[in-house]
Amino acid sequence: MNESISEIVQLWARILPKIKNEMDDNMVFDTFLSDSYIDSIEGGEMIIVVNSPVAVTVLSSKYKDLIDRVVVGATESNFTTRFVTKDEIKSQKTSPKEVQKPQYFSDSILNPSYTFKNFVVGPSNREAYQASLMASQNPGKLYNPILIYGDSGLGKTHLLHAIGNAAKERFPKLRVLYVHAQEFLDEYIKYVKGDREGASIVDWFKSSVDMLLVDDVQFLSNKKNTEETFFSIYNNFYSAGKQIVLTSDQHPSKLNGLDDRLKSRFIQGLPLSINVPEKETCENILRMRIEANGLDVNDFDEDALSFLAGRFGKNVRELEGAFDRLLFYTINIQPTKHIDLKTAMRSVSGLVNIKEDEERLSEQKIIDTVADYYNLAPYQIVGNIRTSQIAMARHISMYLIRILLDIPFTKIGKTFGGKDHATVMNGVNKVEKSLKTDESLKKAVEELRGRLKA
């Protein structure tokens, strides 16, 4: 029923007296209906504007059947009524209409949990982190493109999302697209098959995206037509000074099957590697995960964290998975607040050979081996006795722990009764210097290393 505004006004003017005659309470009519009007007629429903939420409640609950009956009689149509306030009408009219999904990549979103704040920085990823941070603060101004390469599970995807999230926070109107290269390939196939109407995919990128973040770009290798389209998109972005950040599993020069023109442009940009994180970085990742879960770092023994970092640190995803397993174990299997080494080892028993790890080289094993070699007790080596033989055994233990386990001086100091960083470093340096001239010491260290490998 398409009525003009004047016709709707006249219609309600005819209906209102009929409603009043049917009502047994004129006060209700005068209070709630006398100044009412039809806002619109949508399908088979009349939208009636009344003066208050109370009016909506009273008319809807007690008088709706009566009013509907009068409306049907007056219009000879099966209309129903719905009562609303002026504020509701304004809200409906001013609220944005449902946002249409973009023509391409409608399911691609930034993961808000990946930020720079929760990315643990170490020597293995510092350059990639710093370049990513700069790209988010000055898109397209410094390095373009940036290509971050390295093995899976080292944080490349985390950095891509962090760039996008930080850039959106700094520049709210910036249109950022994160997309995996496989998604790009899938979308391109739909485009060439004619499943996408409207602008071409190249034109869409030009008009709809300001920052492009592409994960695992190596997936485009040996896809000639897709690469040509991506090359056009890339050139448009580069010419317009729009930021491009890519990731791959290896340096662009080694991406066999990738278009040489793309390789050349990636190499001319800023290729940066992410490597396997250092043990200390892995331990810091675990500490961050502990705090993120609302737990106290002091409830976790250092050797428990050291074990997880050493055993699973080659892949950050695996490290985080092992930590999640530890939490599950200590909450559901063996509830405990304090996490020691044995608990950590048992929690991942399904992932590693516990016996193998119990026999694995450790600080204590090195101390025990040195003590046995010099006919000393382990407590003498970690204590404060300063006789020449014990002091030398202590320094050798520190040296072997440092070079074989790559443990920070500060952590070694805790093992040796809380000695400070400088004391441990001096002890290690003393052994290193003496090894150059002292043949007996050199022989002793070689024998000890042989025992530790056995």
C-alpha positions as CSV (number, residue, x, y, z in Angstrom):
1,M,0.0,0.0,0.0
2,N,1.8,3.1,-1.2
3,E,0.1,6.1,0.4
4,S,1.2,9.7,0.2
5,I,1.9,11.6,3.4
6,S,-1.4,13.5,3.1
7,E,-3.4,10.3,2.6
8,I,-1.8,8.7,5.6
9,V,-2.7,11.7,7.8
10,Q,-6.3,11.6,6.5
11,L,-6.5,7.9,7.1
12,W,-5.4,8.2,10.7
13,A,-7.8,11.1,11.2
14,R,-10.7,8.9,10.2
15,I,-9.5,6.0,12.3
16,L,-8.9,7.8,15.6
17,P,-12.6,8.7,16.3
18,K,-13.6,5.1,15.7
19,I,-11.0,4.0,18.3
20,K,-12.2,6.5,20.8
21,N,-15.8,5.3,20.4
22,E,-14.7,1.7,21.0
23,M,-12.6,2.5,24.1
24,D,-14.3,2.3,27.5
25,D,-11.8,4.8,29.0
26,N,-11.5,8.3,27.5
27,M,-8.6,9.1,29.7
28,V,-6.5,6.4,28.1
29,F,-7.4,7.8,24.7
30,D,-6.7,11.4,25.6
31,T,-3.4,10.5,27.4
32,F,-1.9,8.1,24.9
33,L,-3.6,8.4,21.5
34,S,-4.9,11.9,21.0
35,D,-1.7,13.2,19.6
36,S,-0.6,10.0,17.9
37,Y,0.1,9.6,14.1
38,I,1.1,7.1,11.5
39,D,4.7,7.3,10.7
40,S,4.6,4.8,7.9
41,I,2.9,1.7,6.5
42,E,5.4,-1.1,5.8
43,G,3.9,-4.2,4.2
44,G,0.9,-5.1,6.4
45,E,2.0,-3.1,9.4
46,M,1.1,0.5,10.5
47,I,3.8,2.1,12.5
48,I,2.0,4.4,15.0
49,V,4.0,7.1,16.9
50,V,2.9,7.8,20.5
51,N,4.1,10.2,23.1
52,S,6.0,8.0,25.6
53,P,7.3,4.5,26.3
54,V,4.5,4.1,28.8
55,A,2.0,4.7,26.0
56,V,3.8,2.0,23.9
57,T,3.5,-0.5,26.8
58,V,-0.2,0.2,27.7
59,L,-1.5,0.3,24.1
60,S,0.5,-2.8,23.1
61,S,-0.5,-4.9,26.0
62,K,-4.1,-3.9,26.7
63,Y,-5.6,-2.2,23.6
64,K,-3.8,-3.6,20.5
65,D,-6.5,-6.1,19.6
66,L,-9.2,-3.5,19.8
67,I,-7.1,-1.0,17.7
68,D,-6.2,-3.6,15.1
69,R,-9.9,-4.5,14.8
70,V,-10.9,-0.9,14.2
71,V,-8.1,-0.4,11.7
72,V,-9.1,-3.5,9.7
73,G,-12.7,-2.3,9.7
74,A,-11.8,1.3,8.6
75,T,-9.3,0.2,5.9
76,E,-10.9,-3.1,4.8
77,S,-7.3,-4.4,4.9
78,N,-5.6,-6.8,7.3
79,F,-3.3,-4.3,8.8
80,T,-1.7,-4.8,12.2
81,T,-0.3,-1.9,14.3
82,R,3.0,-1.4,16.1
83,F,3.5,1.4,18.6
84,V,6.8,3.3,18.8
85,T,8.1,6.6,20.3
86,K,9.5,9.5,18.4
87,D,13.0,8.7,19.8
88,E,12.8,5.2,18.4
89,I,11.8,6.6,14.9
90,K,14.7,9.1,15.1
91,S,17.2,6.4,16.1
92,Q,16.1,4.1,13.3
93,K,16.3,6.9,10.7
94,T,19.7,8.3,11.8
95,S,21.4,4.9,12.5
96,P,23.6,3.8,9.6
97,K,22.1,1.2,7.3
98,E,23.6,-2.2,7.3
99,V,27.1,-2.0,6.0
100,Q,27.5,-3.9,2.8
101,K,30.4,-6.3,2.7
102,P,33.2,-5.2,0.4
103,Q,33.2,-6.6,-3.1
104,Y,36.4,-8.5,-2.5
105,F,38.0,-10.1,0.6
106,S,34.8,-9.7,2.7
107,D,36.1,-12.1,5.3
108,S,39.5,-10.7,5.8
109,I,39.9,-8.9,9.1
110,L,42.8,-7.8,11.4
111,N,43.2,-9.9,14.5
112,P,43.0,-7.4,17.4
113,S,45.0,-9.7,19.8
114,Y,48.1,-9.3,17.7
115,T,49.7,-6.0,18.7
116,F,53.2,-4.5,19.1
117,K,52.6,-4.4,22.8
118,N,52.4,-8.2,23.2
119,F,55.2,-9.0,20.6
120,V,58.3,-10.0,22.5
121,V,61.4,-8.4,20.9
122,G,64.9,-10.0,20.9
123,P,68.0,-10.1,18.7
124,S,66.3,-12.6,16.4
125,N,63.5,-10.3,15.4
126,R,64.5,-6.7,16.4
127,E,65.1,-5.4,12.9
128,A,61.8,-6.7,11.6
129,Y,60.0,-5.3,14.6
130,Q,61.5,-1.9,14.3
131,A,60.7,-1.7,10.5
132,S,57.2,-2.8,11.1
133,L,56.7,-0.2,13.8
134,M,57.9,2.5,11.5
135,A,55.6,1.3,8.7
136,S,52.6,1.6,11.0
137,Q,53.6,5.2,12.1
138,N,54.5,6.5,8.7
139,P,52.8,4.3,6.0
140,G,54.6,4.5,2.7
141,K,57.1,7.1,3.8
142,L,60.2,5.2,4.8
143,Y,60.5,1.6,3.4
144,N,58.3,0.2,0.7
145,P,57.8,-2.6,0.4
146,I,58.9,-4.4,3.5
147,L,59.3,-8.1,3.2
148,I,59.7,-10.2,6.4
149,Y,61.0,-13.7,5.8
150,G,61.7,-16.7,8.0
151,D,60.4,-20.1,9.0
152,S,56.8,-20.7,10.1
153,G,55.9,-20.0,13.6
154,L,58.4,-17.2,14.3
155,G,56.0,-14.2,14.5
156,K,55.7,-12.9,10.9
157,T,51.9,-13.0,10.9
158,H,51.8,-11.4,14.4
159,L,53.8,-8.4,13.0
160,L,51.5,-8.0,10.0
161,H,48.4,-7.7,12.1
162,A,50.3,-5.5,14.6
163,I,51.2,-3.1,11.7
164,G,47.5,-3.0,10.7
165,N,46.2,-2.5,14.2
166,A,48.7,0.2,15.1
167,A,48.1,2.0,11.7
168,K,44.3,2.0,12.2
169,E,44.7,3.3,15.7
170,R,46.9,6.2,14.5
171,F,45.0,6.9,11.3
172,P,41.4,5.8,11.9
173,K,40.3,6.5,8.3
174,L,43.2,4.4,6.8
175,R,41.8,1.4,4.8
176,V,43.9,-1.6,5.8
177,L,43.7,-5.0,4.2
178,Y,45.3,-8.1,5.6
179,V,45.1,-11.1,3.3
180,H,46.9,-14.4,3.0
181,A,48.3,-15.0,-0.5
182,Q,46.1,-18.1,-0.8
183,E,43.0,-15.9,-0.2
184,F,44.3,-13.6,-2.9
185,L,44.6,-16.5,-5.3
186,D,41.0,-17.7,-4.4
187,E,39.6,-14.3,-4.9
188,Y,41.3,-13.9,-8.2
189,I,39.9,-17.2,-9.4
190,K,36.4,-16.0,-8.5
191,Y,37.0,-12.8,-10.3
192,V,38.1,-14.3,-13.6
193,K,35.2,-16.8,-13.4
194,G,32.8,-13.8,-13.3
195,D,31.6,-14.5,-9.7
196,R,32.3,-10.9,-8.7
197,E,30.3,-8.1,-10.2
198,G,31.3,-4.4,-10.3
199,A,34.9,-3.0,-10.5
200,S,37.8,-5.1,-11.6
201,I,40.0,-6.5,-8.8
202,V,42.8,-4.1,-9.8
203,D,40.5,-1.1,-9.8
204,W,39.0,-2.2,-6.5
205,F,42.4,-2.2,-4.8
206,K,43.1,1.2,-6.2
207,S,40.0,2.8,-4.8
208,S,39.3,0.7,-1.7
209,V,42.7,-0.1,0.1
210,D,45.4,2.2,1.5
211,M,47.7,-0.3,3.1
212,L,48.2,-3.9,1.9
213,L,49.5,-6.6,4.2
214,V,50.1,-10.0,2.4
215,D,51.0,-13.1,4.3
216,D,53.0,-16.0,2.7
217,V,53.5,-14.3,-0.7
218,Q,55.4,-17.5,-1.8
219,F,51.9,-19.0,-2.5
220,L,51.7,-16.9,-5.6
221,S,54.7,-18.7,-7.2
222,N,54.0,-20.5,-10.5
223,K,50.6,-18.8,-10.8
224,K,51.4,-16.7,-13.9
225,N,48.1,-14.9,-14.4
226,T,47.6,-14.2,-10.7
227,E,51.1,-12.8,-10.5
228,E,50.5,-10.5,-13.4
229,T,47.4,-9.1,-11.6
230,F,49.3,-8.8,-8.3
231,F,52.1,-7.0,-10.2
232,S,49.6,-4.4,-11.5
233,I,48.1,-3.9,-8.0
234,Y,51.6,-3.7,-6.5
235,N,52.7,-1.0,-9.0
236,N,49.6,1.0,-8.4
237,F,50.3,0.9,-4.6
238,Y,53.9,1.7,-5.0
239,S,53.3,4.7,-7.4
240,A,50.6,6.1,-5.0
241,G,53.0,5.8,-2.0
242,K,50.7,3.3,-0.3
243,Q,52.4,1.0,2.2
244,I,53.0,-2.7,1.3
245,V,54.2,-5.3,3.8
246,L,54.7,-8.9,2.8
247,T,55.9,-12.1,4.4
248,S,57.5,-15.2,2.9
249,D,59.2,-18.3,4.1
250,Q,62.6,-17.3,2.6
251,H,64.5,-14.4,1.1
252,P,62.8,-13.1,-2.1
253,S,65.8,-14.0,-4.2
254,K,65.2,-17.7,-3.4
255,L,61.5,-17.7,-4.2
256,N,61.7,-20.0,-7.2
257,G,58.7,-19.7,-9.5
258,L,57.9,-16.1,-8.6
259,D,57.8,-13.6,-11.4
260,D,61.3,-12.0,-11.7
261,R,59.7,-8.5,-11.8
262,L,58.2,-9.1,-8.4
263,K,61.4,-10.6,-7.0
264,S,63.3,-7.6,-8.2
265,R,60.9,-5.1,-6.5
266,F,60.8,-7.1,-3.3
267,I,64.6,-7.1,-3.1
268,Q,64.8,-3.4,-3.8
269,G,62.5,-2.8,-0.9
270,L,63.5,-3.9,2.6
271,P,63.8,-7.6,3.1
272,L,64.3,-8.5,6.8
273,S,64.7,-11.9,8.4
274,I,63.1,-13.3,11.5
275,N,65.2,-16.1,13.0
276,V,64.7,-18.7,15.7
277,P,64.4,-16.8,19.0
278,E,67.1,-17.0,21.5
279,K,66.4,-18.9,24.7
280,E,66.2,-15.7,26.7
281,T,63.6,-14.3,24.3
282,C,61.6,-17.6,24.6
283,E,61.6,-17.3,28.4
284,N,60.4,-13.7,28.1
285,I,57.6,-14.9,25.8
286,L,56.6,-17.4,28.5
287,R,56.6,-14.7,31.1
288,M,54.4,-12.5,29.0
289,R,52.0,-15.4,28.5
290,I,52.0,-16.0,32.3
291,E,51.0,-12.3,33.0
292,A,48.5,-12.3,30.2
293,N,46.7,-15.2,31.9
294,G,46.6,-13.3,35.2
295,L,49.2,-15.5,36.9
296,D,52.2,-14.6,39.0
297,V,55.6,-15.1,37.4
298,N,57.0,-15.9,40.8
299,D,54.9,-19.1,40.9
300,F,57.0,-20.5,38.0
301,D,60.5,-21.8,38.8
302,E,63.2,-20.5,36.5
303,D,64.3,-24.0,35.5
304,A,60.7,-24.8,34.5
305,L,60.6,-21.9,32.1
306,S,64.1,-22.7,30.9
307,F,63.1,-26.3,30.1
308,L,60.1,-25.2,28.0
309,A,62.1,-22.5,26.3
310,G,64.9,-24.9,25.5
311,R,62.7,-27.7,24.4
312,F,60.1,-25.8,22.3
313,G,61.9,-22.5,21.5
314,K,62.6,-23.2,17.8
315,N,58.9,-22.3,17.0
316,V,57.0,-19.7,18.9
317,R,53.7,-21.4,18.1
318,E,54.9,-24.7,19.6
319,L,56.3,-22.9,22.6
320,E,52.9,-21.2,23.3
321,G,51.2,-24.6,22.7
322,A,53.4,-26.2,25.3
323,F,52.7,-23.5,27.7
324,D,48.9,-23.9,27.2
325,R,49.3,-27.6,27.8
326,L,51.2,-26.8,31.1
327,L,48.3,-24.6,32.2
328,F,45.7,-27.3,31.3
329,Y,47.8,-29.9,33.2
330,T,48.2,-27.8,36.4
331,I,44.5,-26.8,36.4
332,N,42.8,-30.0,35.4
333,I,45.2,-33.0,35.9
334,Q,47.5,-32.1,38.7
335,P,46.2,-28.9,40.3
336,T,49.0,-26.8,41.7
337,K,49.9,-23.2,42.1
338,H,53.6,-23.6,42.1
339,I,55.2,-24.8,38.8
340,D,58.5,-26.6,39.2
341,L,60.6,-28.4,36.6
342,K,59.1,-31.9,37.2
343,T,55.6,-30.5,36.8
344,A,56.6,-28.7,33.5
345,M,58.2,-31.9,32.2
346,R,55.2,-34.1,33.1
347,S,52.7,-31.7,31.5
348,V,54.3,-32.2,28.1
349,S,55.1,-35.9,28.5
350,G,52.9,-36.6,25.4
351,L,55.0,-34.3,23.3
352,V,58.6,-35.2,24.5
353,N,60.5,-38.1,25.9
354,I,60.7,-37.2,29.7
355,K,63.6,-39.7,30.3
356,E,65.5,-38.1,27.5
357,D,65.0,-34.7,28.9
358,E,65.8,-35.8,32.5
359,E,69.2,-36.9,31.1
360,R,69.5,-33.7,29.1
361,L,72.4,-31.4,29.8
362,S,71.5,-29.0,32.6
363,E,73.2,-26.6,35.0
364,Q,73.0,-29.2,37.8
365,K,74.4,-31.9,35.6
366,I,77.4,-29.7,34.8
367,I,78.0,-28.8,38.4
368,D,77.7,-32.5,39.5
369,T,80.1,-33.6,36.7
370,V,82.7,-30.9,37.7
371,A,82.3,-31.8,41.4
372,D,82.9,-35.5,40.7
373,Y,86.0,-34.7,38.5
374,Y,87.6,-32.7,41.3
375,N,86.4,-34.9,44.1
376,L,84.3,-32.2,45.6
377,A,80.6,-32.0,46.7
378,P,78.3,-30.0,44.5
379,Y,77.4,-27.7,47.4
380,Q,81.0,-26.7,47.7
381,I,81.0,-25.5,44.1
382,V,77.9,-23.4,44.4
383,G,78.8,-22.1,47.9
384,N,81.2,-19.3,49.0
385,I,84.3,-21.2,49.9
386,R,87.3,-19.5,48.2
387,T,90.1,-22.1,48.3
388,S,92.0,-22.2,45.0
389,Q,90.8,-25.6,43.9
390,I,87.1,-24.9,44.7
391,A,87.3,-21.5,43.2
392,M,88.7,-22.9,40.0
393,A,86.1,-25.7,39.8
394,R,83.4,-23.0,40.4
395,H,84.8,-20.9,37.5
396,I,85.0,-23.9,35.2
397,S,81.4,-24.8,36.0
398,M,80.3,-21.3,35.2
399,Y,82.2,-21.3,32.0
400,L,80.8,-24.7,30.9
401,I,77.2,-23.6,31.7
402,R,77.7,-20.4,29.8
403,I,79.2,-21.9,26.6
404,L,77.1,-25.2,26.6
405,L,73.7,-23.9,27.7
406,D,74.0,-20.2,26.6
407,I,72.5,-19.1,29.9
408,P,72.7,-15.3,30.9
409,F,75.2,-14.4,33.5
410,T,72.5,-13.2,35.8
411,K,70.7,-16.5,35.8
412,I,74.0,-18.4,36.3
413,G,74.6,-16.2,39.3
414,K,71.4,-17.3,40.9
415,T,72.5,-20.9,40.6
416,F,75.7,-20.1,42.4
417,G,74.2,-18.7,45.6
418,G,73.0,-15.3,44.1
419,K,76.3,-14.1,42.8
420,D,76.0,-10.9,40.7
421,H,76.4,-10.6,36.9
422,A,80.0,-9.1,37.1
423,T,81.2,-11.9,39.4
424,V,80.0,-14.6,37.0
425,M,81.4,-12.8,33.9
426,N,84.8,-12.4,35.6
427,G,84.9,-16.1,36.4
428,V,84.0,-17.1,32.8
429,N,86.5,-14.6,31.4
430,K,89.2,-15.9,33.7
431,V,88.8,-19.5,32.3
432,E,88.6,-18.3,28.7
433,K,91.9,-16.4,29.2
434,S,93.7,-19.2,31.0
435,L,92.7,-21.8,28.3
436,K,95.0,-20.0,25.9
437,T,98.1,-20.7,27.9
438,D,97.3,-23.4,30.6
439,E,97.5,-26.8,29.0
440,S,96.4,-28.7,32.1
441,L,93.3,-26.5,32.3
442,K,92.6,-27.1,28.6
443,K,92.9,-30.8,29.1
444,A,90.6,-30.8,32.1
445,V,87.9,-28.8,30.3
446,E,88.1,-31.1,27.2
447,E,87.7,-34.2,29.5
448,L,84.7,-32.6,31.3
449,R,83.1,-31.8,27.9
450,G,83.6,-35.4,26.9
451,R,81.9,-36.6,30.1
452,L,79.0,-34.3,29.6
453,K,78.5,-35.6,26.1
454,A,78.5,-39.2,27.2
